[in-house]
Amino acid sequence: MSTAIHWFRRDLRVTDNTALAAAVRSHDSVVPAYVVSEWQGLHRWTGAPRQEFLCGCISSLAGNLEAKGGRLIIRHGDADQALEKLVRESGAEAIYYNRDPDPFGRAMEERIEAMAKRVGISAHAHKDHALHEREEVLTATGQPYRVFTPYARAWAKLEKTRAGRAISRLHTPERIASEPLPTLATWGLTSDAEILKPGESAARRRLSQFLDGPVFSYSGLRDIPASEGTSRLSQDLRHGTLSIREIYGKCREVSPKATAAQRRSVEIFINELVWREFYFQALWHWPELLEHEFQPERRGMKWKSGGKALERWREGQTGFPIVDAGLRQLKTTGFMHNRVRMIVAMFLTKDLHIDWRAGEQWFMQRLVDGEIASNNGGWQWSASTGADAAPYFRIQNPWSQTKRYDPDGDYIRRWIPELRDVPAAKFSAPPESELALARGYPLPMVDHAAERDHALEMYRTGRAAA
């Protein structure tokens, strides 16, 4: 009777899970395992919102596995050491896992492979997190793409794998002991945000709701932060409660039934999925992106470190309503609307001239959907330092962005209650006097026009110095 371990990581589902399905097909018994990291307190990349969502997903996964006849085995520590011990306890002859797209996961995979070789078992790594990964989308000369549009064209031409079904049954040896499911207390954290419901069932409901209507108006509403015009699936992709194959496949299923305008909306949404894979590819080929600007000529720019200005930005006390609304939404819910993410990021880098890495870290600590590659790509795009980044002279004006994307002030009033009685017109231009918009709300901390000029000079000087 053959036994294998499936190592769950960021694939917390029983439906269309590539490595799990392969393990179940090939072995009589499967030990589903999740290894809990043991860091405590503040972590550079992680905070309470994402860990709370993770805990809920693991709990949901445990219930789903039990419904299939199995049991989720929880262990703590470094994955290679914990899994080596589990191999010896279970008598497993193989370990299955889905490849991670970031450098940290990749490093652990190398340790897992070395462990498997040392103890004499086979290790089976599978593609799962992307439709196309690593070396699949290359130029005619075999080089990775540095610009999105030609990457997207090449990506679209490749055949797509169809989504698989949920596993039907699973047998886990009864003798294998498990530690308790993790909670926020595991990492010394407490709940501090009102997050979406975690787990595979909740994710599938969100996907159904999106495909029942919002996907067809996505092109017109995705940039309006006060609307419910986005999919809200980003955290489900991040934690793997839905597969990218299922999302893509179901978008393709609904598209033929739609009008031309609706089909365009579906295609624009799919394009966002391609951006996700473009950033995966960039980080795979250039892992130094987590420490350095993608563009060599931008390395060594004289960014500010932050200080009180960074703290005001984090707390949503900049005096720019659209910026503050986004940061307060993030603090309250672990989510920020994508259009507002761009406005907020450009404000930090081009109005406050603070190092993009400080913003990248804050987002990762607060976002439930914090994806290392996409977050890094988005911040470097906004800072005009990354792959296919916005030109350095593209500096979003928070006042005009408000007029265009929140003209009635609904989004701002929702997240900044002290401005609930202020006319929307006042959100689209700096105050004409030194009077605050409302009691308790600060004046703008900088003059956007002046800081724009300073940013242009900083980028010109930085390029010349490089």
C-alpha positions as CSV (number, residue, x, y, z in Angstrom):
1,M,0.0,0.0,0.0
2,S,1.7,3.2,-1.2
3,T,1.6,6.5,0.7
4,A,2.4,10.0,-0.4
5,I,2.4,13.4,1.3
6,H,0.7,16.4,-0.3
7,W,2.3,19.6,1.0
8,F,-0.3,22.4,1.0
9,R,1.1,25.9,0.6
10,R,-0.9,28.5,-1.3
11,D,-3.3,26.0,-2.9
12,L,-5.9,25.6,-0.1
13,R,-8.6,23.8,-2.0
14,V,-9.7,20.3,-3.0
15,T,-11.0,21.3,-6.5
16,D,-8.6,21.5,-9.4
17,N,-5.5,21.2,-7.2
18,T,-2.9,19.8,-9.6
19,A,-0.5,18.2,-7.2
20,L,-3.2,16.9,-4.8
21,A,-5.0,15.3,-7.7
22,A,-1.8,13.7,-8.9
23,A,-1.0,12.3,-5.5
24,V,-4.5,10.8,-5.1
25,R,-4.3,9.2,-8.5
26,S,-1.0,7.6,-7.9
27,H,-1.2,6.4,-4.3
28,D,-3.4,4.4,-2.0
29,S,-3.1,6.8,0.9
30,V,-2.3,10.5,1.0
31,V,-1.2,12.6,4.0
32,P,-2.4,16.2,3.4
33,A,0.0,18.4,5.3
34,Y,0.3,22.1,6.1
35,V,3.4,23.4,7.8
36,V,2.9,26.6,9.9
37,S,5.7,29.1,10.0
38,E,6.9,30.0,13.5
39,W,7.8,33.7,13.2
40,Q,6.4,35.9,16.0
41,G,5.5,39.6,16.1
42,L,6.1,42.0,13.3
43,H,7.0,40.4,10.0
44,R,8.4,42.3,7.0
45,W,5.9,40.8,4.6
46,T,3.0,39.7,6.7
47,G,0.4,41.1,9.1
48,A,-2.8,40.2,10.9
49,P,-5.3,40.6,8.0
50,R,-3.7,38.0,5.7
51,Q,-2.9,35.6,8.5
52,E,-6.5,35.8,9.7
53,F,-7.7,34.9,6.2
54,L,-5.1,32.2,6.0
55,C,-6.3,30.6,9.3
56,G,-9.9,30.6,8.0
57,C,-8.8,29.0,4.7
58,I,-6.9,26.3,6.5
59,S,-9.9,25.6,8.8
60,S,-12.1,25.4,5.7
61,L,-9.7,23.1,3.9
62,A,-9.6,20.8,7.0
63,G,-13.3,20.4,6.8
64,N,-13.3,19.8,3.1
65,L,-10.7,17.1,3.4
66,E,-12.7,15.4,6.2
67,A,-15.7,15.4,3.9
68,K,-13.6,13.4,1.4
69,G,-12.5,10.9,4.0
70,G,-9.1,12.4,4.8
71,R,-7.5,14.6,7.5
72,L,-5.3,17.7,7.3
73,I,-2.1,17.2,9.3
74,I,-0.7,20.4,10.8
75,R,3.0,20.7,11.7
76,H,5.1,23.7,12.7
77,G,8.6,24.9,11.8
78,D,10.8,24.8,8.7
79,A,9.0,22.9,6.0
80,D,11.9,20.6,5.0
81,Q,12.5,19.5,8.6
82,A,8.8,19.1,9.5
83,L,8.1,17.1,6.3
84,E,11.2,14.9,6.8
85,K,9.8,13.9,10.2
86,L,6.4,13.3,8.7
87,V,7.9,11.1,6.0
88,R,9.5,8.9,8.7
89,E,6.2,8.8,10.7
90,S,4.0,7.9,7.7
91,G,6.3,5.8,5.6
92,A,5.6,8.0,2.6
93,E,7.4,7.2,-0.5
94,A,6.8,10.5,-2.3
95,I,6.0,14.1,-1.6
96,Y,3.8,16.2,-4.0
97,Y,3.5,20.0,-4.0
98,N,2.6,22.9,-6.3
99,R,5.4,25.2,-7.2
100,D,5.6,28.7,-5.6
101,P,6.1,31.7,-7.9
102,D,8.3,33.7,-5.4
103,P,12.0,33.4,-4.5
104,F,11.3,32.4,-0.9
105,G,9.1,29.5,-1.9
106,R,11.6,28.5,-4.6
107,A,14.4,28.3,-2.0
108,M,12.3,26.0,0.2
109,E,11.5,23.8,-2.8
110,E,15.2,23.3,-3.3
111,R,15.6,22.2,0.3
112,I,12.6,19.9,0.0
113,E,14.2,18.3,-3.1
114,A,17.4,17.8,-1.2
115,M,15.6,16.3,1.7
116,A,13.7,13.9,-0.5
117,K,16.9,12.8,-2.2
118,R,18.6,12.3,1.2
119,V,15.8,10.1,2.6
120,G,15.2,8.2,-0.6
121,I,11.8,9.4,-1.7
122,S,10.6,11.1,-4.8
123,A,9.5,14.7,-5.0
124,H,6.9,15.8,-7.5
125,A,6.6,19.6,-8.2
126,H,3.6,20.7,-10.3
127,K,2.5,23.9,-12.1
128,D,-0.7,25.2,-10.5
129,H,-0.6,28.9,-9.6
130,A,-0.4,30.2,-13.2
131,L,-1.7,29.2,-16.6
132,H,1.8,29.9,-17.9
133,E,4.9,30.1,-15.7
134,R,8.7,30.6,-15.6
135,E,10.1,29.6,-19.0
136,E,6.8,29.2,-21.0
137,V,6.4,32.8,-22.3
138,L,9.6,33.9,-24.0
139,T,10.6,36.1,-26.9
140,A,11.7,34.6,-30.2
141,T,15.3,34.7,-28.9
142,G,14.4,32.8,-25.8
143,Q,14.5,35.8,-23.5
144,P,11.9,36.9,-20.9
145,Y,9.7,39.8,-21.8
146,R,10.4,43.1,-20.2
147,V,7.3,44.8,-21.5
148,F,3.7,43.7,-20.9
149,T,2.0,44.1,-24.3
150,P,4.2,41.7,-26.3
151,Y,4.2,39.3,-23.3
152,A,0.4,39.4,-23.3
153,R,0.2,38.7,-27.1
154,A,2.5,35.7,-26.7
155,W,0.6,34.5,-23.6
156,A,-2.7,34.6,-25.5
157,K,-1.4,32.3,-28.3
158,L,-0.5,29.5,-25.9
159,E,-2.9,26.6,-25.2
160,K,-4.6,26.8,-21.9
161,T,-5.0,23.8,-19.5
162,R,-8.6,23.1,-18.5
163,A,-9.7,23.1,-14.9
164,G,-9.9,19.7,-13.2
165,R,-12.5,18.4,-10.8
166,A,-12.5,18.1,-7.1
167,I,-10.9,14.9,-5.7
168,S,-13.7,12.4,-5.0
169,R,-12.2,10.4,-2.1
170,L,-9.1,10.6,0.1
171,H,-7.6,8.1,2.6
172,T,-5.3,9.4,5.3
173,P,-3.6,6.9,7.7
174,E,-5.3,7.2,11.2
175,R,-2.0,6.8,13.1
176,I,-0.6,10.2,11.9
177,A,-0.9,12.8,14.7
178,S,-1.7,16.5,13.9
179,E,-1.1,19.7,15.9
180,P,-4.0,22.1,16.3
181,L,-5.1,24.4,13.5
182,P,-3.3,27.7,13.6
183,T,-4.9,30.9,14.9
184,L,-3.8,34.5,15.0
185,A,-2.3,33.8,18.4
186,T,0.1,31.3,16.7
187,W,2.0,34.4,15.5
188,G,1.3,36.7,18.4
189,L,-1.3,38.6,16.4
190,T,-4.8,39.8,17.0
191,S,-7.6,40.5,14.6
192,D,-7.6,44.1,13.4
193,A,-9.6,44.2,10.2
194,E,-13.0,43.3,8.8
195,I,-11.9,40.8,6.2
196,L,-13.9,38.8,3.6
197,K,-15.1,35.3,4.5
198,P,-12.2,32.9,3.8
199,G,-12.3,29.4,2.4
200,E,-13.1,27.5,-0.9
201,S,-16.9,27.7,-0.7
202,A,-16.9,31.5,0.0
203,A,-14.4,31.9,-2.9
204,R,-16.6,30.0,-5.3
205,R,-19.6,32.1,-4.3
206,R,-17.7,35.3,-5.1
207,L,-16.7,33.9,-8.5
208,S,-20.4,33.0,-9.3
209,Q,-21.6,36.4,-8.2
210,F,-19.0,38.1,-10.4
211,L,-19.8,36.0,-13.4
212,D,-23.5,36.5,-12.9
213,G,-23.2,40.2,-13.9
214,P,-20.3,42.4,-12.8
215,V,-17.9,40.8,-15.2
216,F,-20.0,42.2,-18.1
217,S,-19.7,45.8,-16.8
218,Y,-16.1,45.4,-15.6
219,S,-14.6,47.8,-18.2
220,G,-16.8,50.7,-17.2
221,L,-16.9,50.1,-13.4
222,R,-13.5,48.7,-12.4
223,D,-12.0,52.1,-11.9
224,I,-14.9,53.5,-9.8
225,P,-13.9,52.8,-6.2
226,A,-17.4,53.4,-4.8
227,S,-18.9,50.7,-7.1
228,E,-18.9,47.0,-6.7
229,G,-17.3,46.7,-10.1
230,T,-14.3,44.4,-9.4
231,S,-14.2,40.7,-8.9
232,R,-12.9,40.7,-5.3
233,L,-11.1,37.4,-6.2
234,S,-7.6,38.5,-5.6
235,Q,-7.3,37.0,-2.1
236,D,-8.7,33.8,-3.4
237,L,-6.0,33.6,-6.1
238,R,-3.4,34.5,-3.5
239,H,-4.3,31.7,-1.2
240,G,-5.4,29.2,-3.8
241,T,-9.0,28.8,-2.7
242,L,-9.8,29.1,-6.5
243,S,-7.6,27.9,-9.3
244,I,-6.5,30.3,-12.1
245,R,-7.7,27.6,-14.6
246,E,-11.2,27.6,-13.2
247,I,-11.5,31.4,-13.2
248,Y,-10.1,31.7,-16.8
249,G,-12.2,28.8,-18.0
250,K,-15.5,30.1,-16.6
251,C,-14.8,33.6,-18.1
252,R,-14.4,31.9,-21.5
253,E,-17.6,30.0,-21.0
254,V,-19.7,33.1,-20.3
255,S,-18.1,35.3,-23.0
256,P,-19.9,33.8,-26.1
257,K,-23.3,34.5,-24.6
258,A,-22.5,38.2,-24.1
259,T,-22.8,41.3,-26.3
260,A,-19.7,42.8,-28.0
261,A,-19.4,45.4,-25.2
262,Q,-19.8,42.7,-22.5
263,R,-17.2,40.5,-24.2
264,R,-14.8,43.4,-24.2
265,S,-15.3,43.7,-20.4
266,V,-14.5,40.0,-20.0
267,E,-11.3,40.4,-22.0
268,I,-10.2,43.4,-19.9
269,F,-10.7,41.3,-16.8
270,I,-8.7,38.4,-18.3
271,N,-6.0,41.0,-19.2
272,E,-5.7,41.6,-15.4
273,L,-5.0,37.9,-14.9
274,V,-2.2,38.2,-17.5
275,W,-0.7,41.1,-15.6
276,R,-0.5,38.8,-12.6
277,E,1.4,36.2,-14.6
278,F,3.7,38.9,-16.1
279,Y,4.7,39.9,-12.6
280,F,5.3,36.3,-11.7
281,Q,7.5,35.9,-14.6
282,A,9.4,39.1,-13.9
283,L,10.2,38.0,-10.3
284,W,11.1,34.5,-11.4
285,H,13.7,35.9,-13.9
286,W,14.8,38.9,-11.8
287,P,14.5,38.0,-8.1
288,E,16.5,41.1,-7.2
289,L,13.4,43.1,-7.8
290,L,12.5,42.6,-4.2
291,E,15.5,44.7,-3.2
292,H,16.3,46.9,-6.2
293,E,14.7,48.9,-9.0
294,F,14.1,46.8,-12.2
295,Q,15.6,49.7,-14.2
296,P,19.3,49.9,-13.5
297,E,19.3,53.7,-14.2
298,R,16.9,54.2,-11.4
299,R,19.0,52.5,-8.7
300,G,20.6,54.9,-6.3
301,M,17.8,57.5,-6.5
302,K,17.7,59.7,-3.5
303,W,14.4,58.6,-1.9
304,K,13.4,59.9,1.5
305,S,13.2,57.4,4.3
306,G,9.8,58.4,5.6
307,G,9.6,59.5,9.2
308,K,6.5,61.4,10.2
309,A,5.4,61.8,6.6
310,L,5.3,58.1,6.1
311,E,3.3,57.7,9.4
312,R,0.7,60.2,8.3
313,W,0.4,58.4,4.9
314,R,0.0,55.0,6.7
315,E,-2.7,56.4,8.9
316,G,-4.7,58.2,6.1
317,Q,-4.0,61.6,7.5
318,T,-2.4,63.3,4.4
319,G,-5.1,65.9,3.8
320,F,-5.8,64.4,0.3
321,P,-9.2,62.8,0.7
322,I,-8.8,60.1,-2.0
323,V,-5.5,59.1,-0.7
324,D,-6.7,59.0,2.9
325,A,-9.9,57.1,2.0
326,G,-7.8,54.3,0.3
327,L,-5.4,54.0,3.3
328,R,-8.3,53.9,5.7
329,Q,-10.1,51.2,3.6
330,L,-6.9,49.2,3.8
331,K,-6.6,49.6,7.5
332,T,-10.2,48.7,8.1
333,T,-10.7,45.8,5.7
334,G,-7.3,44.5,4.5
335,F,-8.3,45.6,1.0
336,M,-7.8,48.7,-1.2
337,H,-9.5,49.3,-4.6
338,N,-7.0,48.9,-7.4
339,R,-7.4,52.4,-8.9
340,V,-6.9,53.9,-5.5
341,R,-3.8,51.7,-4.9
342,M,-2.2,53.5,-7.9
343,I,-3.2,56.9,-6.6
344,V,-1.9,56.1,-3.1
345,A,1.4,54.6,-4.4
346,M,2.2,57.5,-6.7
347,F,1.4,60.0,-3.9
348,L,3.9,58.3,-1.7
349,T,6.7,58.1,-4.3
350,K,6.1,61.3,-6.3
351,D,4.5,63.7,-3.9
352,L,6.2,62.6,-0.7
353,H,9.3,61.2,-2.5
354,I,9.5,58.3,-0.1
355,D,11.1,55.0,-1.1
356,W,8.7,52.7,-2.8
357,R,9.9,49.8,-0.7
358,A,8.4,51.4,2.4
359,G,5.0,51.4,0.7
360,E,5.5,47.9,-0.7
361,Q,6.1,46.6,2.8
362,W,3.1,48.4,4.3
363,F,0.8,47.0,1.7
364,M,2.2,43.5,2.2
365,Q,1.6,43.8,6.0
366,R,-2.0,45.0,5.6
367,L,-3.4,43.4,2.4
368,V,-5.4,40.2,2.6
369,D,-4.5,39.6,-1.0
370,G,-0.8,40.6,-0.6
371,E,0.9,38.8,-3.5
372,I,4.7,39.4,-3.4
373,A,5.1,39.6,-7.2
374,S,2.0,41.6,-8.0
375,N,2.6,44.0,-5.1
376,N,6.2,44.6,-6.1
377,G,5.2,45.0,-9.7
378,G,2.5,47.5,-8.9
379,W,4.8,49.6,-6.6
380,Q,7.6,49.6,-9.2
381,W,5.1,50.6,-11.9
382,S,3.8,53.5,-9.8
383,A,7.4,54.6,-8.9
384,S,8.4,54.4,-12.6
385,T,11.2,52.0,-11.8
386,G,9.9,48.6,-12.8
387,A,9.2,46.4,-15.8
388,D,6.9,48.3,-18.2
389,A,6.5,51.0,-15.6
390,A,4.6,54.2,-16.0
391,P,6.9,56.9,-17.5
392,Y,8.4,59.0,-14.8
393,F,6.6,62.1,-15.9
394,R,3.2,60.4,-15.5
395,I,2.4,61.7,-12.0
396,Q,-1.2,61.2,-11.0
397,N,-2.9,64.3,-9.5
398,P,-5.0,63.2,-6.5
399,W,-7.4,66.1,-7.1
400,S,-8.1,65.4,-10.7
401,Q,-8.2,61.6,-10.1
402,T,-10.9,62.2,-7.5
403,K,-12.9,64.3,-10.0
404,R,-12.7,61.6,-12.6
405,Y,-13.2,58.4,-10.4
406,D,-15.1,59.6,-7.3
407,P,-17.0,62.7,-8.6
408,D,-19.8,62.4,-6.1
409,G,-17.5,61.7,-3.2
410,D,-19.2,58.5,-2.2
411,Y,-16.0,56.5,-1.7
412,I,-14.4,59.3,0.2
413,R,-17.3,59.8,2.5
414,R,-17.6,56.1,3.2
415,W,-14.1,55.8,4.6
416,I,-13.6,59.3,6.0
417,P,-16.6,59.9,8.2
418,E,-15.5,63.4,9.3
419,L,-16.0,64.5,5.6
420,R,-19.6,63.1,5.3
421,D,-21.2,66.5,5.2
422,V,-18.6,68.2,2.9
423,P,-19.8,68.9,-0.7
424,A,-18.1,66.6,-3.3
425,A,-16.7,69.5,-5.3
426,K,-14.3,70.3,-2.4
427,F,-12.7,66.9,-2.8
428,S,-11.5,67.7,-6.3
429,A,-9.3,70.7,-5.6
430,P,-7.0,71.8,-2.8
431,P,-8.6,74.1,-0.2
432,E,-8.7,77.7,-1.3
433,S,-7.8,78.9,2.2
434,E,-6.0,77.6,5.2
435,L,-9.3,76.2,6.5
436,A,-9.6,72.5,6.8
437,L,-12.4,70.7,5.0
438,A,-13.9,69.6,8.3
439,R,-13.1,69.6,12.0
440,G,-10.5,67.0,12.8
441,Y,-9.4,66.5,9.2
442,P,-5.9,67.8,8.3
443,L,-4.9,70.3,5.6
444,P,-3.0,68.8,2.7
445,M,0.5,68.0,3.9
446,V,2.1,69.1,0.6
447,D,1.4,71.2,-2.5
448,H,0.9,68.7,-5.3
449,A,2.0,71.1,-8.1
450,A,5.3,71.9,-6.3
451,E,6.0,68.3,-5.4
452,R,5.3,67.3,-9.0
453,D,8.1,69.6,-10.2
454,H,10.4,68.3,-7.5
455,A,9.7,64.7,-8.6
456,L,10.4,65.5,-12.2
457,E,13.8,67.0,-11.2
458,M,14.5,64.0,-8.9
459,Y,13.9,61.6,-11.8
460,R,16.0,63.6,-14.3
461,T,18.8,63.9,-11.8
462,G,18.7,60.3,-10.8
463,R,18.9,59.2,-14.5
464,A,21.8,61.5,-15.1
465,A,23.7,60.3,-12.0
466,A,23.2,56.7,-12.9
